[in-house]
Amino acid sequence: MLIWLAVVVGLVLVWRRCGGGLRRWLLTAGVVLWSVMSLPLTARLAMLSLEGRQPANYDRPEGAQAIVVLSGYAYIGDSLRPRAELAEDTLVRCIHAAQLYKQGARCPVVLSGGRFDAAAPELTLAALMRDFLVQLGVDQNDILLEDRSRNTYENAKFSAEILHQRGIRQAAVVTDAIHLRRAERCFRAFDIEPLPAGCRYRAREFRLSIMDFLPDPQAALRVQRSAHEWVGIIWYKLRYGV
């Protein structure tokens, strides 16, 4: 509500103080656009454009010969934290992967993620994920590390090499729901049939309420995240042909 009031006050000030018709209209258009991009309704539509195609499924996909977990982010140790820590997105993916692992017979679990900070070149996301998954009860003998990748395309490329060496052609791919579309395309490019196993679904069932029309900073972040993913999808199509 405070954000909405600030927007209204800002518009009033723009119309009172800005000279020249074009400048006034450009500033107004910018404020209005920012407001629209900050609406929960806009965020919901943006997230649905990526997450709606693959509803959440908390069971291990039928036919999965392995589980591949794509890394997100992590933080190196510093004065505030004594050691490196996985960020929320990677933590949730690991938890989801552990749940899938325990639902059926033991299977290989490929952890995909390379170095993530030049200040700590000895650290890899894959190794941090392994340590966490072992704590969650995944047998270390079933864990395979892919610690060279720097992006989604390389996640798929290097993970596929590991899977092909073991005769695996179908794998459950664990990543954020918003990221599944791009990840699936990359794995198919390397002759691996990805079985979607998304997590961190943030789009909600479409039910309008007054709150959907009040600007919210979290909504703006979700719109930005969706826009980033769509740009990534387009870029991968142009750069890698996937």
Secondary structure, DSSP 8 states (H G I E B T S, - for coil): -HHHHHHHHHHHHHHHH--SHHHHHHHHHHHHHHHHHT-HHHHHHHHHHHHTTS----S--TT-S-EEEE---EE---SSSSS-EE-HHHHHHHHHHHHHHTTSS---EEEE-----TT-TT--HHHHHHHHHHHTT--GGGEEEE----SHHHHHHHHHHHHHHTT--EEEEEEEGGGHHHHHHHHHHTT-EEEEEEE----------GGGGS--HHHHHHHHHHHHHHHHHHHHHHHT--
